[in-house]
């Protein structure tokens, strides 16, 4: 299985109505560049504001998941996000001409079909997986919703769901997805479900203006009279429809695609809500009686863990044999005394590098920075970071000694602690985008004793300056 990011090969448009607003909606998915993620654009609003599909932008989980940013909202995001995530699309722009994503048939199947027909384009950048390394647990304040995430031996994305409404018609159901490839056939076709008494209440409150009896499974928990059924048909604008059920069960407007279709739809919702974490997940999610509020709360726990990992010092063995010693570094970079700021490279992969600088009082800059209080200048920390980035940029270039790396831009630089004689500084740089036309974009951090000393975004260009 490829670990490269991908987007769709061509735009694809979906038309329908919003479940709750009842407004006509047109949603167009467009290809997007690497590391773009999922971003909605409200084309009906002035300035066409963008709303990033991110867990921190969730503002409501009532009857669906709503996100907001830049003064714009997008309602009922879970089905389309489940579709793009389930199709393993990493980057897509979602242009929407109204406030709510069209409900379509109440599942993600039509979205998946459209995405599949559009096709895929593999991109150069690697997928940035979040791999679960420890158990995570969530329980809502009432002890009703429980969610657990555990590492998986094969690093798949798995979900197991249990729903239990203590209802004579639904009872207890289970559903599972053992790897993301099962989503399209086993999960995407499963439609949303609602109990008939909920349908009545929502219709009376005007909250399902786009609701239709053929885009939801309606569960009937008690016997109803013909007059009651006629009133329900009137409430949803289907006066001529003969709706009924024999006793209790499923309303005759639809037939179940799977015996456990409600549980499978709950699993679909989890996929869509966890897409808001912003990274594909490797781990097994087990959920009991889940809903949008619990899904989002659990997603925020994962988000916090991702942030903690991002800020943690990388694990490395300073005693291991270096990938590049100082001699090989000098064969790659043109820098020499007193401006060679890297002593060794201890990790070097396609998209990241880790280098080491041992700081001693013998550094010439300590004579003036500062007498009696030696501190490594921040600009030299960034220079050392950039030299590590130069090794990353040149390690796949033939005859690297014939090339030079030149700074073009430095952004978002922060200094968080002093670097003094005796410190061992470890620099880690990761590519922010694939190298194109010699342009290298990186994010780098410098660590001392496991703490971030400095960080920044660097852009450079590699140029062959010798024949």
C-alpha positions in Angstrom: 0.0 0.0 0.0 1.3 3.4 -1.0 2.2 5.8 1.8 2.2 8.8 -0.5 -0.4 11.6 -0.2 -3.0 11.8 -2.9 -5.8 14.0 -4.3 -8.6 13.6 -6.8 -7.7 13.6 -10.5 -10.6 15.9 -11.6 -13.4 18.0 -10.0 -16.6 16.3 -9.1 -19.9 18.0 -8.2 -22.8 16.8 -5.9 -26.2 18.5 -5.8 -29.0 18.0 -3.2 -30.5 19.7 -0.2 -29.3 20.2 3.3 -30.9 17.9 5.9 -31.7 20.5 8.4 -31.9 23.7 6.4 -33.8 22.2 3.4 -31.8 24.6 1.2 -30.5 23.4 -2.2 -26.8 22.9 -2.1 -24.1 22.3 -4.6 -20.8 20.8 -3.4 -17.8 20.6 -5.7 -14.6 18.7 -4.8 -11.5 20.0 -6.5 -7.9 18.7 -6.5 -5.6 20.3 -3.9 -1.8 20.4 -3.5 0.2 18.4 -1.0 -0.3 19.1 2.7 -3.5 21.0 1.9 -5.8 18.7 3.9 -9.6 19.2 3.8 -10.7 22.8 3.4 -14.3 24.0 2.7 -14.9 27.2 0.7 -18.2 29.0 1.1 -18.6 30.3 -2.5 -22.0 31.9 -1.6 -20.5 34.4 0.9 -18.6 37.6 0.2 -14.9 36.9 -0.1 -15.5 33.2 -0.3 -14.2 32.4 3.2 -12.4 29.1 3.8 -13.2 26.8 6.7 -10.6 24.2 7.5 -12.0 20.8 8.5 -10.2 20.7 11.8 -11.3 19.5 15.2 -10.7 22.9 16.8 -13.2 24.5 14.4 -16.1 22.4 15.6 -18.8 24.7 17.1 -21.8 22.3 17.3 -22.4 18.5 17.4 -26.2 18.7 17.6 -27.8 16.4 15.0 -24.5 16.6 13.0 -21.0 18.1 13.1 -20.8 21.8 12.3 -17.5 23.7 11.8 -16.8 27.5 11.7 -13.9 29.7 10.7 -13.5 33.2 9.2 -17.1 34.0 10.0 -18.5 31.1 7.9 -20.1 27.9 9.0 -20.5 24.5 7.4 -23.2 22.2 8.7 -23.4 18.3 8.6 -19.8 17.7 7.5 -19.5 14.1 8.7 -20.6 12.1 5.6 -18.5 13.9 3.0 -15.5 13.9 5.3 -16.0 10.2 5.9 -16.1 9.7 2.2 -12.8 11.5 1.4 -11.1 9.9 4.4 -12.4 6.5 3.6 -11.2 6.9 0.0 -7.8 7.8 1.3 -7.8 11.2 -0.2 -5.5 13.5 1.7 -5.9 16.8 0.0 -9.1 18.3 -1.4 -10.9 21.7 -1.7 -14.6 21.4 -1.0 -16.5 24.3 -2.6 -20.0 24.7 -1.1 -22.6 27.3 -2.2 -24.7 27.2 1.0 -24.5 26.6 4.7 -25.0 22.8 4.7 -23.5 19.8 2.9 -26.3 18.0 0.8 -27.6 15.0 2.6 -27.9 12.9 -0.6 -29.2 9.5 0.3 -28.3 9.8 4.0 -25.0 7.8 3.6 -21.6 8.4 2.1 -22.1 6.1 -0.9 -22.9 8.7 -3.6 -19.9 10.8 -2.4 -17.7 7.7 -2.7 -19.0 6.9 -6.2 -18.3 10.4 -7.3 -14.7 10.4 -5.9 -14.0 7.0 -7.5 -15.2 8.2 -10.8 -13.0 11.3 -10.6 -10.0 9.1 -10.0 -6.9 9.8 -8.0 -3.5 11.4 -8.4 -0.6 10.2 -6.2 1.5 13.1 -4.9 5.2 13.3 -3.9 4.8 14.1 -0.2 4.6 11.2 2.3 1.4 10.7 4.3 1.8 12.0 7.8 0.3 9.2 9.8 -0.5 9.5 13.5 0.5 6.1 14.9 -1.0 5.3 18.3 1.7 4.2 20.8 -0.4 3.9 23.9 -4.0 3.3 25.0 -6.4 6.3 25.0 -9.7 6.3 26.9 -12.7 8.6 26.9 -16.0 8.5 28.8 -18.6 11.3 28.7 -19.8 12.9 31.9 -22.8 10.7 32.1 -20.8 7.5 31.7 -22.9 6.7 28.6 -20.4 7.1 25.8 -17.1 5.2 26.1 -14.3 5.2 23.6 -11.0 3.4 23.6 -8.1 3.5 21.2 -5.3 0.9 21.3 -2.3 0.3 19.1 -2.6 -2.2 16.2 0.1 -4.7 15.5 -0.1 -4.1 11.7 -0.7 -0.4 12.1 -4.1 -0.5 10.4 -6.9 1.9 11.0 -9.7 -0.2 12.7 -13.0 0.7 14.3 -15.4 -1.5 16.3 -18.7 0.0 17.3 -21.4 -1.1 19.8 -24.8 0.7 19.9 -27.4 -0.1 22.5 -30.5 2.1 22.8 -32.4 -0.2 25.1 -35.0 -0.3 22.4 -37.2 -3.2 21.4 -36.6 -2.4 17.7 -32.9 -1.7 17.7 -31.5 -3.5 20.7 -27.8 -4.1 20.7 -25.8 -4.0 17.5 -22.1 -4.3 16.6 -20.1 -3.3 13.5 -16.5 -3.5 12.6 -14.1 -2.2 10.0 -10.7 -4.0 10.1 -8.9 -1.8 7.7 -9.7 1.4 5.7 -10.1 -0.5 2.4 -13.4 -2.0 3.7 -15.0 1.4 4.0 -16.2 1.8 0.5 -18.3 -1.4 0.3 -19.1 -2.2 3.9 -19.6 1.2 5.6 -20.2 4.0 3.0 -23.7 2.7 1.9 -25.1 2.7 5.4 -27.7 5.5 5.9 -28.4 7.6 8.9 -31.3 6.4 11.2 -33.8 8.1 13.4 -36.5 6.9 15.7 -40.0 7.9 14.6 -40.7 9.9 17.8 -37.5 11.9 17.1 -38.6 12.5 13.5 -41.9 13.9 14.7 -40.2 16.2 17.2 -37.6 17.4 14.7 -40.2 18.0 12.0 -42.4 20.1 14.4 -39.4 22.2 15.3 -38.5 22.7 11.6 -35.1 21.1 12.0 -35.2 18.6 9.2 -36.5 20.7 6.3 -34.5 18.6 3.9 -35.5 15.4 5.5 -37.0 12.7 3.3 -38.3 9.3 4.2 -36.0 7.7 1.6 -32.7 9.1 3.0 -33.0 7.7 6.5 -33.9 4.5 8.2 -36.9 5.3 10.4 -37.3 3.0 13.4 -40.8 2.6 15.0 -40.8 1.6 18.6 -44.6 1.4 19.2 -47.7 0.6 17.2 -49.2 3.6 15.5 -52.7 4.3 14.0 -53.2 5.0 10.4 -54.1 8.6 11.4 -50.8 9.0 13.1 -48.9 7.8 10.1 -50.9 10.2 7.9 -49.9 13.1 10.2 -46.2 12.0 10.1 -46.4 11.9 6.3 -47.8 15.4 6.3 -45.1 16.7 8.6 -42.4 15.6 6.2 -44.3 16.7 3.1 -45.2 13.2 1.9 -49.0 13.4 2.2 -49.6 10.9 -0.6 -47.2 8.3 0.7 -48.6 5.2 2.3 -46.3 4.7 5.2 -46.7 1.9 7.7 -45.0 -0.8 9.7 -46.3 -4.1 11.0 -46.2 -3.4 14.8 -42.7 -2.2 15.6 -39.7 -2.2 13.3 -38.5 -0.3 10.3 -40.8 2.0 8.4 -41.6 0.6 5.0 -40.1 3.5 3.1 -36.7 1.8 2.9 -35.2 -1.7 3.2 -32.1 -2.3 5.3 -28.9 -2.9 3.3 -27.4 -4.7 6.2 -29.0 -6.2 9.3 -26.7 -4.0 11.4 -27.0 -0.9 9.2 -27.6 1.5 12.1 -24.4 0.4 13.9 -22.4 0.6 10.6 -23.7 4.2 10.1 -22.4 5.1 13.6 -19.1 3.7 12.5 -19.3 5.9 9.4 -19.9 9.0 11.6 -16.8 8.2 13.6 -14.7 8.0 10.4 -16.1 11.4 9.4 -15.6 13.1 12.7 -12.1 11.7 13.3 -11.1 13.0 9.8 -11.2 16.4 11.6 -8.0 15.3 13.5 -6.2 16.3 10.4 -4.0 13.1 10.0 -4.7 9.5 9.0 -4.7 7.3 12.0 -3.0 4.0 12.7 -4.8 2.4 15.6 -8.0 0.6 16.7 -10.9 2.6 17.9 -13.5 0.8 20.1 -16.7 2.8 20.7 -19.7 2.1 22.8 -22.9 4.1 22.1 -21.0 6.8 20.2 -22.3 10.1 18.9 -20.9 13.3 17.4 -20.2 15.0 20.7 -18.2 12.0 22.0 -16.5 11.5 18.7 -15.3 15.1 18.7 -14.2 15.0 22.3 -12.2 11.9 21.6 -10.7 13.5 18.5 -9.5 16.4 20.7 -7.7 13.9 23.0 -5.9 12.6 19.9 -5.2 16.1 18.8 -3.6 16.9 22.2 -1.5 13.8 21.9 -0.3 14.8 18.4 0.6 18.3 19.7 2.5 16.7 22.6 4.4 14.4 20.2 5.2 17.3 17.9 6.7 19.3 20.7 8.7 16.4 22.2 12.3 16.0 21.4 12.9 13.3 18.9 14.4 10.1 20.2 18.0 9.5 19.2 21.1 7.7 20.3 24.0 10.0 20.5 26.4 7.1 21.0 25.4 5.4 17.7 27.7 5.5 14.7 26.8 8.6 12.7 25.3 8.5 9.2 27.6 11.4 8.3 30.8 12.2 10.3 32.3 15.6 10.0 34.5 14.6 7.0 31.5 13.5 5.0 29.6 16.6 6.0 32.5 18.7 4.6 32.4 16.6 1.4 28.7 17.7 1.0 28.7 21.3 2.3 31.2 24.1 1.4 31.3 25.4 4.9 34.7 25.4 6.8 36.1 26.8 10.0 34.9 28.9 11.7 31.5 28.5 10.0 30.9 24.8 9.9 28.2 24.4 12.6 27.4 20.6 12.3 29.5 17.9 13.9 27.6 14.8 12.7 24.3 13.6 11.1 22.6 10.8 13.1 19.4 10.3 11.0 18.8 10.9 7.3 15.7 9.9 5.5 13.8 11.1 2.4 12.0 13.8 4.3 13.9 14.5 7.5 17.4 14.8 8.9 18.8 14.9 12.5 22.1 16.6 13.1 24.3 17.3 16.2 26.3 20.3 17.2 28.5 20.1 20.4 28.9 23.6 21.8 32.2 24.4 23.5 33.8 27.5 25.0 36.4 27.4 22.2 33.8 28.7 19.7 35.2 32.0 18.4 31.9 33.8 18.7 31.9 33.5 22.5 34.7 36.1 22.6 32.2 38.8 21.9 28.8 37.2 22.7 29.1 37.8 25.6 32.2 38.3 27.7 31.5 36.7 31.1 28.1 35.4 29.9 28.7 33.1 26.8 25.5 32.6 24.8 25.3 31.0 21.3 23.8 33.7 19.0 20.3 32.8 17.8 21.3 33.6 14.2 24.0 30.9 14.4 21.6 28.4 15.8 19.5 29.0 12.7 22.6 28.8 10.5 23.5 25.4 12.0 19.9 24.3 11.5 20.1 25.4 7.9 23.3 23.5 7.4 21.6 20.3 8.5 18.9 21.1 6.0 21.5 21.5 3.4 22.6 17.9 4.0 19.0 16.8 3.6 18.6 18.8 0.4 21.8 17.5 -1.2 22.0 13.8 0.0 20.3 12.5 -3.2 22.1 14.9 -5.5 24.8 13.4 -7.7 28.2 15.1 -6.8 26.8 17.2 -4.0 30.2 19.0 -3.7 29.4 20.7 -7.0 26.2 22.3 -5.5 25.5 25.1 -3.0 22.5 25.8 -0.8 21.4 29.4 -0.5 18.9 30.9 1.9 15.8 32.5 0.4 13.5 33.0 3.4 13.3 32.4 7.1 9.9 32.7 8.8 8.3 32.1 12.2 11.6 31.9 14.1 11.3 31.5 17.8 14.0 31.2 20.5 12.9 29.5 23.7 16.0 28.9 25.8 19.7 29.8 25.9 22.4 27.7 24.3 25.6 27.8 26.3 29.0 26.1 26.3 28.7 22.4 27.2 25.3 22.0 25.5 24.7 19.4 22.8 22.3 20.8 20.3 20.2 18.3 18.2 18.6 19.7 15.1 15.7 18.0 13.4 14.4 19.3 10.1 11.4 17.9 8.1 10.5 18.8 4.5 7.3 20.9 4.4 6.8 20.1 0.7 8.5 18.1 -1.9 11.6 19.6 -3.4 10.8 21.2 -6.8 13.1 23.1 -9.1 15.7 23.2 -6.4 13.4 24.9 -3.9 13.6 23.3 -0.4 11.0 24.2 2.3 11.7 22.8 5.8 10.5 23.2 9.3 13.4 22.9 11.8 13.7 22.6 15.6 16.8 22.7 17.8 16.7 20.7 21.1 18.9 20.9 24.2 18.3 18.4 26.9 15.0 17.4 25.3 13.7 21.0 25.3 13.1 23.2 22.2 15.8 25.9 22.1 14.8 27.4 18.7 12.6 26.7 15.7 11.7 28.1 12.4 10.5 27.7 8.8 13.3 27.7 6.2 13.3 28.1 2.5 16.4 27.5 0.4 17.5 26.9 -3.1 20.1 24.4 -4.2 22.2 25.6 -7.2 24.8 23.8 -9.2 27.6 26.3 -9.2 30.5 24.2 -10.5 30.9 22.5 -13.8 
